[in-house]
Amino acid sequence: MTPALRRRSRLLATAAAMTAAAVVLVPVGVVLSTVFQDGDGAFAHIASTRLGLYAGNTTLLVLGVVTLAVLLGVPPAWLVTMHEFQGRRTLSWLLLLPLAVPGYIAAYALTDLLQPAGPLRAIAIDAGSVRTWWPRVRTLPGATCILAFSLYPYVYVAARAAFLALPSSLLDASRTLGRTPLSTFARVAIPVSAPTIAAGTLLVVMETVADFGAADYCAVDTFATGVYRAWATLASPVAAGQLASVLLAAIFAVMLVLLITRGRKRFHADGARTRPPTPTRLPALRASAAVLACLVPIAGGFIAPVGWLAYLAATRGDARARELLLDHGGATAGLAAAAAAIAVLLGLVLVAARRWSPGAVTRAACRTAQLGYAVPGTVLGVGVLAAVARFDHGINDAASAAGLARPGLLLGGTIAAVLLGYQARFVSVSSGLLAGAMDRVPPRLDEAARTLGAGGIRALVRVQLPLLRPALLAAALLVFVDVAKELPMTLMLRPFGLDTLAVRVYQLASDERLDEASTGALAIIAVGLLPVATLAASMGGRRGRDAGDTA
């Protein structure tokens, strides 16, 4: 390849990366641009009446969910990694199951199960243990508990990975110095594992801030619900964008603080490590306590909501369940498959561009694409709506100026707008997975391909794609599942008459028809089990290789 052709290839790669990153940058930029627009006083009204409530509830919700998620996720991770007891291996993957239950579905099921007129209170009254008082679930504490039980697996996975990587020499030294197992956990394992656990905690923060369904159903006014209501109730896209801008500023401030706080801190294992941590067997009483500690989050996050939904589906399910699953399930599968294919393609463009043209602009484009998952769906929904409206108006104005017939809406109210919104949020999932896989492809293979006369595209197709196939399938699967569970963006962007399973379940649950929503909810959970099973198999294999697990 001549130098001129190589420069042109790099320019094309950089342009392709910038185009892919624009999928995220344009909606976010349009949202931020609303700060300078006149919203007819709608935002001023929100700021004077609801903004403080949104900020306070969102802050309390995040703090409560993070605290409870750490308490639910870290101790079980330590128990199943460092101790030997009956059922440890089974519990290690059962603890992942709540990842398959979206927060809004858990909220629908648990509030119905725990409501004052629900079955649990009736059982408690019959047993004589409860007479009058009963906790209210549709409150801020209720939403906090529901989301914590749904999101703790992010902390659990991060903590378990950190504990598996602990140097055995460090743990042996702690025991030699006479520390108890509890002291070793609190004063040695936690400080060393803190950066990895913090990464899982950050995911919990992002998911909590982005949550719409659980907060809305529990009647908790947060930024996410406020943005949606400003758009849907006040019919003010500008006010929704301005409120979303406040939320974006807060999210970016938190991320900046975390980056500054972590600084250049690094934790490394010493070179003397010769073996991974070896689990120690617990006596019978402590083993029973360990099993109970692992079962509590599983019961609250998976068994209770899924069990109640299964009971409703079996006893009082929707008579039109089969028809609804075929109609809405087909629409969900079609949208999810199309979104997954596009997201994988965009992610491949980003990682290939970074490989071919590793300049500052390309790196910035890749990092921009990674920001999409940190932005709540309601915020991206507002941004996509505004961007699509400006595009359609621009085309129509240009047609009028040229004396041509106005084409009307080209993107607004179409499936294209829905797919654009999905890409803005989930292209980070595919690009992140593919970036890690591409980094493991030796650069010498690219050099060998160039030596044999293969250009960048040919080398990608013939050399890199076969090696990336597992990552491509994993990225497509994760995006497919994320889209199938997505609620707020689908609500805001879907064309008239197009309802996915998530939207159908939301509509039925909002009408207090949870028995009819149970079949659709279980279908969404079943789809969510696919990546959970893959993750469980991966963790089980790694644990067996690293620690020789024979439990």
C-alpha positions as CSV (number, residue, x, y, z in Angstrom):
1,M,0.0,0.0,0.0
2,T,1.5,3.3,-1.0
3,P,1.8,6.1,1.6
4,A,-0.8,8.2,-0.2
5,L,-3.3,5.4,-0.2
6,R,-2.5,4.7,3.5
7,R,-3.2,8.3,4.4
8,R,-6.5,8.2,2.5
9,S,-7.5,5.0,4.3
10,R,-6.7,6.6,7.6
11,L,-8.8,9.6,6.8
12,L,-11.7,7.4,5.8
13,A,-11.4,5.4,9.0
14,T,-11.4,8.6,11.1
15,A,-14.4,9.9,9.2
16,A,-16.3,6.6,9.7
17,A,-15.5,6.7,13.4
18,M,-16.8,10.3,13.7
19,T,-20.0,9.3,11.9
20,A,-20.6,6.4,14.2
21,A,-19.9,8.6,17.3
22,A,-22.4,11.2,16.0
23,V,-25.2,8.7,16.8
24,V,-24.5,9.5,20.4
25,L,-23.1,13.0,20.1
26,V,-25.9,14.6,18.1
27,P,-28.8,13.7,20.5
28,V,-26.8,14.8,23.5
29,G,-25.7,18.0,21.8
30,V,-29.3,18.8,20.8
31,V,-30.4,18.3,24.4
32,L,-27.7,20.6,25.7
33,S,-28.6,23.2,23.0
34,T,-32.1,23.6,24.5
35,V,-30.5,25.5,27.4
36,F,-30.5,28.6,25.2
37,Q,-34.1,28.2,23.9
38,D,-37.3,29.8,25.1
39,G,-39.6,27.2,26.6
40,D,-42.6,29.5,27.2
41,G,-42.0,29.4,31.0
42,A,-42.5,25.7,31.3
43,F,-39.0,25.0,32.7
44,A,-39.3,28.0,35.0
45,H,-42.5,26.5,36.4
46,I,-40.7,23.1,36.9
47,A,-37.7,24.7,38.5
48,S,-39.9,26.6,41.0
49,T,-42.1,23.7,41.9
50,R,-40.5,20.3,41.2
51,L,-36.8,20.6,40.5
52,G,-35.8,20.4,44.1
53,L,-38.0,17.3,44.6
54,Y,-36.5,15.7,41.5
55,A,-32.9,16.4,42.7
56,G,-33.6,15.2,46.2
57,N,-35.4,12.0,45.3
58,T,-32.8,11.1,42.7
59,T,-29.9,11.7,45.1
60,L,-31.6,9.7,47.9
61,L,-32.5,6.9,45.5
62,V,-29.0,6.6,44.2
63,L,-27.4,6.6,47.7
64,G,-29.9,4.1,49.0
65,V,-29.7,1.7,46.1
66,V,-25.9,1.8,46.0
67,T,-25.6,1.2,49.7
68,L,-28.1,-1.7,49.7
69,A,-26.6,-3.1,46.5
70,V,-23.1,-3.2,48.1
71,L,-24.5,-4.9,51.2
72,L,-26.4,-7.5,49.0
73,G,-23.6,-8.1,46.5
74,V,-20.2,-8.0,48.3
75,P,-20.6,-10.4,51.2
76,P,-22.1,-13.2,49.0
77,A,-19.2,-12.7,46.5
78,W,-16.7,-13.1,49.4
79,L,-18.5,-16.2,50.7
80,V,-18.8,-18.1,47.4
81,T,-15.2,-17.2,46.4
82,M,-13.3,-17.7,49.7
83,H,-15.3,-20.4,51.5
84,E,-16.4,-23.9,50.9
85,F,-19.9,-25.0,51.9
86,Q,-22.7,-27.1,50.5
87,G,-24.3,-25.5,47.4
88,R,-21.6,-22.9,46.9
89,R,-21.2,-23.5,43.2
90,T,-25.0,-23.4,42.5
91,L,-25.4,-20.2,44.6
92,S,-22.6,-18.5,42.8
93,W,-24.6,-18.5,39.5
94,L,-28.0,-18.2,41.1
95,L,-26.9,-14.8,42.5
96,L,-26.7,-13.6,38.9
97,L,-30.4,-14.3,38.1
98,P,-31.8,-10.9,39.1
99,L,-30.0,-9.4,36.2
100,A,-32.7,-11.0,34.0
101,V,-35.5,-9.1,35.8
102,P,-35.8,-5.5,34.7
103,G,-36.4,-3.1,37.5
104,Y,-39.8,-2.0,36.3
105,I,-41.0,-5.6,36.1
106,A,-39.7,-6.3,39.6
107,A,-41.6,-3.2,40.8
108,Y,-44.8,-4.4,39.2
109,A,-44.6,-7.9,40.8
110,L,-43.3,-6.9,44.2
111,T,-45.7,-4.1,44.8
112,D,-48.6,-6.4,43.9
113,L,-47.3,-9.1,46.1
114,L,-46.6,-6.8,49.1
115,Q,-49.5,-4.4,48.8
116,P,-51.8,-4.1,51.9
117,A,-54.5,-6.1,50.1
118,G,-51.9,-8.6,48.8
119,P,-51.4,-12.3,49.6
120,L,-48.5,-11.9,51.9
121,R,-50.4,-9.6,54.3
122,A,-53.3,-11.9,54.2
123,I,-51.1,-14.8,55.2
124,A,-49.5,-12.7,57.9
125,I,-52.9,-11.8,59.3
126,D,-54.1,-15.4,59.3
127,A,-50.9,-16.4,61.2
128,G,-51.5,-13.7,63.8
129,S,-48.2,-12.0,63.2
130,V,-49.7,-8.8,61.7
131,R,-52.8,-6.9,62.8
132,T,-52.8,-3.4,61.4
133,W,-49.4,-2.1,60.3
134,W,-47.9,-3.0,56.9
135,P,-45.1,-1.4,54.9
136,R,-46.0,0.8,51.9
137,V,-44.1,-0.4,48.9
138,R,-45.0,2.5,46.5
139,T,-42.6,4.9,48.3
140,L,-39.0,6.0,48.0
141,P,-37.8,3.3,50.4
142,G,-39.8,0.7,48.4
143,A,-38.3,1.8,45.1
144,T,-34.9,1.8,46.7
145,C,-35.2,-1.8,47.9
146,I,-36.7,-3.0,44.6
147,L,-33.9,-1.5,42.5
148,A,-31.2,-2.7,44.9
149,F,-32.4,-6.3,44.6
150,S,-32.5,-5.9,40.8
151,L,-29.1,-4.2,40.4
152,Y,-26.9,-5.8,43.1
153,P,-25.5,-8.4,40.6
154,Y,-23.4,-5.6,39.0
155,V,-21.6,-5.2,42.4
156,Y,-21.5,-9.0,42.9
157,V,-19.8,-9.7,39.6
158,A,-17.3,-7.0,40.1
159,A,-16.5,-8.0,43.7
160,R,-16.2,-11.7,42.8
161,A,-13.8,-10.9,40.0
162,A,-11.7,-8.8,42.4
163,F,-11.7,-11.5,45.1
164,L,-10.6,-14.1,42.6
165,A,-7.7,-11.9,41.6
166,L,-6.5,-11.4,45.2
167,P,-2.9,-12.5,45.7
168,S,-2.9,-15.6,47.9
169,S,0.3,-14.4,49.5
170,L,-1.6,-11.3,50.8
171,L,-4.3,-13.4,52.4
172,D,-1.7,-15.8,53.8
173,A,0.2,-12.8,55.3
174,S,-3.1,-11.6,56.9
175,R,-3.7,-15.0,58.5
176,T,-0.1,-15.2,59.7
177,L,-0.5,-11.9,61.5
178,G,-3.5,-13.3,63.4
179,R,-6.3,-11.6,61.6
180,T,-9.7,-13.2,61.7
181,P,-11.5,-14.0,58.5
182,L,-13.9,-11.0,59.1
183,S,-10.9,-8.7,59.7
184,T,-9.2,-10.0,56.6
185,F,-12.3,-9.3,54.6
186,A,-12.8,-5.8,56.0
187,R,-9.3,-4.5,56.3
188,V,-7.4,-6.3,53.5
189,A,-9.7,-7.6,50.8
190,I,-12.1,-4.6,50.6
191,P,-9.4,-1.9,50.3
192,V,-7.5,-3.8,47.7
193,S,-10.6,-4.7,45.7
194,A,-12.2,-1.2,46.0
195,P,-11.4,0.0,42.5
196,T,-13.0,-3.0,40.9
197,I,-16.0,-2.9,43.2
198,A,-16.3,0.8,42.4
199,A,-16.6,0.0,38.7
200,G,-19.6,-2.2,39.5
201,T,-21.1,0.4,41.8
202,L,-20.8,3.0,39.0
203,L,-23.0,0.7,36.8
204,V,-25.5,0.6,39.6
205,V,-25.5,4.5,39.8
206,M,-26.0,4.8,36.0
207,E,-28.9,2.3,36.0
208,T,-30.6,3.9,39.0
209,V,-30.4,7.4,37.5
210,A,-31.7,6.1,34.2
211,D,-34.5,4.1,35.8
212,F,-38.0,5.2,34.7
213,G,-40.3,2.3,35.1
214,A,-39.8,1.4,38.8
215,A,-39.7,5.0,39.9
216,D,-42.8,5.9,37.9
217,Y,-44.7,2.9,39.2
218,C,-43.7,3.6,42.8
219,A,-44.8,7.2,42.4
220,V,-41.2,8.6,43.1
221,D,-40.5,11.8,41.2
222,T,-37.0,11.6,39.8
223,F,-35.2,13.4,37.0
224,A,-36.0,10.5,34.6
225,T,-39.7,10.6,35.3
226,G,-39.7,14.4,35.3
227,V,-38.1,14.5,31.8
228,Y,-40.8,12.1,30.5
229,R,-43.6,14.1,32.1
230,A,-42.3,17.4,30.8
231,W,-42.5,15.9,27.3
232,A,-45.7,13.8,27.6
233,T,-47.8,15.9,30.0
234,L,-46.6,19.5,29.5
235,A,-46.0,18.8,25.8
236,S,-42.9,20.9,26.0
237,P,-39.9,19.4,24.3
238,V,-37.8,22.4,25.2
239,A,-38.6,22.1,28.9
240,A,-37.9,18.4,28.8
241,G,-34.5,19.1,27.1
242,Q,-33.7,21.8,29.7
243,L,-34.5,19.4,32.5
244,A,-32.5,16.7,30.8
245,S,-29.6,19.1,30.5
246,V,-29.5,19.6,34.3
247,L,-29.4,15.8,34.7
248,L,-26.6,15.5,32.1
249,A,-24.6,18.1,33.9
250,A,-25.0,16.2,37.2
251,I,-24.0,12.9,35.5
252,F,-20.9,14.4,33.9
253,A,-19.9,16.1,37.2
254,V,-20.2,12.7,39.1
255,M,-18.1,11.0,36.4
256,L,-15.5,13.8,36.6
257,V,-15.3,13.5,40.4
258,L,-14.8,9.8,40.2
259,L,-12.0,10.2,37.6
260,I,-10.3,12.8,39.8
261,T,-10.7,10.7,42.9
262,R,-9.3,7.6,41.4
263,G,-6.4,9.6,39.9
264,R,-3.5,7.3,39.1
265,K,-4.2,4.8,41.9
266,R,-3.2,1.2,40.9
267,F,-3.2,-2.1,42.7
268,H,-0.8,-4.8,41.5
269,A,-0.2,-8.4,42.7
270,D,3.3,-9.1,43.7
271,G,5.5,-11.3,41.6
272,A,5.6,-14.0,44.3
273,R,2.1,-15.1,43.8
274,T,2.1,-18.8,42.8
275,R,-1.5,-19.9,43.3
276,P,-5.0,-18.4,43.5
277,P,-6.9,-18.1,46.8
278,T,-8.0,-21.5,48.2
279,P,-11.5,-21.7,49.6
280,T,-11.7,-22.7,53.3
281,R,-14.4,-25.0,54.6
282,L,-16.9,-23.5,56.9
283,P,-18.3,-25.4,59.9
284,A,-22.0,-26.5,59.8
285,L,-23.5,-23.5,61.6
286,R,-21.5,-20.9,59.6
287,A,-22.2,-22.7,56.4
288,S,-26.0,-22.5,57.1
289,A,-25.6,-18.7,57.7
290,A,-23.6,-18.4,54.5
291,V,-26.3,-20.1,52.5
292,L,-28.9,-17.9,54.1
293,A,-26.9,-14.7,53.2
294,C,-26.7,-15.8,49.6
295,L,-30.4,-16.8,49.4
296,V,-31.8,-13.5,50.6
297,P,-30.7,-11.4,47.5
298,I,-31.8,-14.3,45.2
299,A,-35.2,-14.5,46.9
300,G,-35.8,-10.7,46.7
301,G,-34.4,-10.2,43.3
302,F,-35.6,-13.2,41.4
303,I,-37.7,-15.9,43.2
304,A,-40.3,-13.5,44.6
305,P,-41.1,-11.4,41.5
306,V,-40.8,-14.3,39.0
307,G,-42.7,-16.7,41.3
308,W,-45.5,-14.3,41.7
309,L,-45.7,-13.5,38.0
310,A,-45.7,-17.3,37.2
311,Y,-48.5,-17.8,39.7
312,L,-50.6,-15.0,38.1
313,A,-49.9,-16.3,34.6
314,A,-50.9,-19.8,35.6
315,T,-54.1,-18.9,37.6
316,R,-55.3,-15.6,36.2
317,G,-53.3,-15.0,33.1
318,D,-54.3,-13.1,30.0
319,A,-56.8,-15.1,27.9
320,R,-55.2,-13.4,24.8
321,A,-51.6,-14.2,26.0
322,R,-50.7,-16.3,22.9
323,E,-52.0,-13.6,20.5
324,L,-50.2,-10.9,22.4
325,L,-47.0,-12.8,22.6
326,L,-47.1,-13.4,18.8
327,D,-47.9,-9.8,17.9
328,H,-45.9,-7.8,20.4
329,G,-43.2,-10.5,20.7
330,G,-42.7,-10.4,17.0
331,A,-42.4,-6.6,17.0
332,T,-40.0,-6.8,19.9
333,A,-37.8,-9.5,18.2
334,G,-37.8,-7.6,14.9
335,L,-36.8,-4.3,16.5
336,A,-34.2,-6.0,18.8
337,A,-32.6,-7.9,15.9
338,A,-32.4,-4.9,13.7
339,A,-30.9,-2.7,16.5
340,A,-28.4,-5.5,17.4
341,A,-27.3,-5.8,13.8
342,I,-26.8,-2.0,13.4
343,A,-25.1,-1.7,16.8
344,V,-22.6,-4.5,16.0
345,L,-21.9,-2.8,12.6
346,L,-21.3,0.6,14.2
347,G,-19.2,-1.0,17.0
348,L,-17.1,-2.8,14.4
349,V,-16.6,0.5,12.5
350,L,-15.4,2.2,15.7
351,V,-12.9,-0.5,16.7
352,A,-11.6,-1.0,13.1
353,A,-11.1,2.7,12.7
354,R,-9.2,2.9,16.0
355,R,-7.0,0.0,14.8
356,W,-6.3,1.5,11.4
357,S,-6.0,5.2,12.4
358,P,-5.0,5.4,16.1
359,G,-5.1,9.2,16.2
360,A,-6.5,11.6,18.7
361,V,-9.7,12.3,16.7
362,T,-10.4,8.6,16.4
363,R,-9.8,7.9,20.0
364,A,-12.1,10.8,20.9
365,A,-14.8,9.4,18.7
366,C,-14.5,6.0,20.3
367,R,-14.7,7.5,23.8
368,T,-17.7,9.6,22.8
369,A,-19.6,6.5,21.7
370,Q,-18.9,4.9,25.1
371,L,-20.8,7.7,26.8
372,G,-24.2,6.6,25.5
373,Y,-24.9,4.0,28.2
374,A,-24.3,6.6,30.9
375,V,-27.1,8.8,29.5
376,P,-30.6,7.9,30.7
377,G,-33.1,6.7,28.1
378,T,-35.5,9.5,28.7
379,V,-32.7,12.1,28.0
380,L,-31.7,10.3,24.8
381,G,-35.3,10.0,23.8
382,V,-35.8,13.8,24.0
383,G,-32.5,14.4,22.1
384,V,-33.5,12.0,19.3
385,L,-37.0,13.5,19.0
386,A,-35.6,17.0,18.8
387,A,-32.8,16.0,16.3
388,V,-35.3,14.2,14.1
389,A,-37.7,17.1,14.2
390,R,-35.0,19.5,13.1
391,F,-34.0,17.2,10.3
392,D,-37.5,16.8,9.0
393,H,-38.2,20.6,9.3
394,G,-34.9,21.3,7.5
395,I,-35.8,19.0,4.6
396,N,-39.3,20.5,4.3
397,D,-38.1,24.0,4.4
398,A,-35.4,23.3,1.8
399,A,-38.1,21.7,-0.4
400,S,-40.4,24.7,-0.1
401,A,-37.5,27.1,-0.9
402,A,-36.8,25.1,-4.0
403,G,-40.4,25.2,-5.1
404,L,-40.9,21.4,-4.5
405,A,-43.7,19.6,-2.6
406,R,-43.0,19.3,1.1
407,P,-42.3,15.6,1.8
408,G,-43.7,15.7,5.3
409,L,-42.2,13.6,8.1
410,L,-39.3,11.5,6.9
411,L,-37.9,10.2,10.3
412,G,-40.3,11.4,12.9
413,G,-42.8,8.8,14.0
414,T,-41.0,6.0,12.2
415,I,-39.1,2.9,13.1
416,A,-35.9,4.6,11.9
417,A,-36.2,7.1,14.8
418,V,-36.6,4.2,17.3
419,L,-33.5,2.4,15.9
420,L,-31.5,5.7,16.1
421,G,-32.4,6.0,19.8
422,Y,-31.4,2.4,20.5
423,Q,-28.0,3.1,18.8
424,A,-27.4,6.2,20.8
425,R,-27.7,4.2,24.1
426,F,-26.5,0.7,23.2
427,V,-23.7,1.2,20.6
428,S,-21.4,1.5,23.7
429,V,-22.2,-2.1,24.6
430,S,-21.1,-3.5,21.2
431,S,-18.1,-1.2,20.8
432,G,-16.9,-2.0,24.3
433,L,-17.0,-5.7,23.8
434,L,-15.5,-5.6,20.3
435,A,-12.7,-3.2,21.5
436,G,-11.6,-5.7,24.1
437,A,-11.6,-8.5,21.5
438,M,-9.8,-6.4,18.9
439,D,-7.1,-5.6,21.4
440,R,-6.4,-9.3,21.7
441,V,-5.8,-9.7,18.0
442,P,-2.0,-9.5,17.5
443,P,-0.9,-6.5,15.4
444,R,1.5,-8.7,13.6
445,L,-1.4,-10.3,11.8
446,D,-2.3,-6.9,10.3
447,E,1.3,-6.4,9.2
448,A,1.3,-9.9,7.6
449,A,-1.9,-9.1,5.7
450,R,-0.4,-5.8,4.4
451,T,2.7,-7.7,3.4
452,L,0.6,-10.0,1.3
453,G,-1.1,-7.1,-0.4
454,A,-4.4,-7.1,1.6
455,G,-5.9,-3.7,2.2
456,G,-7.7,-2.7,5.4
457,I,-11.1,-3.9,4.4
458,R,-9.8,-7.2,3.1
459,A,-7.7,-7.7,6.2
460,L,-10.7,-7.0,8.4
461,V,-12.9,-9.5,6.5
462,R,-10.3,-12.3,6.0
463,V,-8.2,-12.0,9.2
464,Q,-9.9,-10.1,12.0
465,L,-13.6,-10.9,11.6
466,P,-13.1,-14.7,12.1
467,L,-11.2,-14.0,15.3
468,L,-13.9,-11.5,16.4
469,R,-16.8,-13.9,15.8
470,P,-17.4,-14.8,19.5
471,A,-17.3,-11.1,20.5
472,L,-19.6,-10.2,17.6
473,L,-22.2,-12.8,18.8
474,A,-21.9,-11.7,22.4
475,A,-22.3,-8.1,21.4
476,A,-25.4,-8.9,19.3
477,L,-26.9,-10.9,22.1
478,L,-26.4,-8.2,24.7
479,V,-27.8,-5.5,22.5
480,F,-30.8,-7.7,21.6
481,V,-31.6,-8.3,25.2
482,D,-31.1,-4.6,26.2
483,V,-33.5,-3.5,23.4
484,A,-36.1,-6.1,24.4
485,K,-36.1,-4.7,27.9
486,E,-35.9,-1.0,27.0
487,L,-39.0,1.0,28.1
488,P,-38.7,4.8,28.1
489,M,-37.1,5.4,24.7
490,T,-39.5,3.0,23.1
491,L,-42.4,4.8,24.7
492,M,-41.2,8.1,23.4
493,L,-40.0,7.2,19.9
494,R,-42.3,4.4,18.7
495,P,-44.6,4.9,15.8
496,F,-48.3,4.9,16.4
497,G,-49.7,1.4,16.8
498,L,-46.3,-0.2,17.4
499,D,-46.0,-1.7,20.9
500,T,-43.2,-3.9,22.2
501,L,-43.6,-6.4,25.0
502,A,-42.1,-3.8,27.4
503,V,-44.6,-1.2,26.4
504,R,-47.5,-3.6,26.6
505,V,-46.5,-4.7,30.1
506,Y,-46.1,-1.1,31.1
507,Q,-49.6,-0.2,29.8
508,L,-51.3,-3.2,31.5
509,A,-49.5,-2.7,34.8
510,S,-50.3,1.0,34.8
511,D,-54.0,0.0,34.5
512,E,-53.6,-2.4,37.5
513,R,-54.0,-5.4,35.2
514,L,-50.8,-7.2,36.3
515,D,-52.4,-10.6,35.8
516,E,-52.7,-9.8,32.0
517,A,-49.2,-8.4,32.0
518,S,-47.7,-11.5,33.6
519,T,-47.2,-13.5,30.4
520,G,-45.4,-10.6,28.6
521,A,-43.3,-9.9,31.7
522,L,-42.2,-13.5,31.9
523,A,-41.3,-13.5,28.2
524,I,-39.0,-10.5,28.8
525,I,-37.4,-12.2,31.8
526,A,-36.9,-15.4,29.7
527,V,-35.0,-13.4,27.1
528,G,-33.0,-11.7,29.8
529,L,-31.9,-15.1,31.0
530,L,-29.8,-15.7,27.9
531,P,-26.9,-13.4,28.7
532,V,-27.1,-14.3,32.4
533,A,-26.6,-18.0,31.5
534,T,-23.7,-17.0,29.3
535,L,-22.1,-15.0,32.1
536,A,-22.7,-17.7,34.6
537,A,-21.0,-20.3,32.3
538,S,-18.1,-17.9,31.8
539,M,-17.6,-17.3,35.5
540,G,-17.9,-20.9,36.3
541,G,-15.3,-21.8,33.8
542,R,-12.9,-19.1,34.9
543,R,-13.4,-20.1,38.6
544,G,-12.6,-23.7,37.7
545,R,-9.5,-22.8,35.8
546,D,-8.2,-20.3,38.3
547,A,-8.9,-22.0,41.6
548,G,-9.5,-25.6,40.7
549,D,-13.1,-25.5,42.1
550,T,-14.4,-29.0,42.8
551,A,-17.3,-28.1,45.0
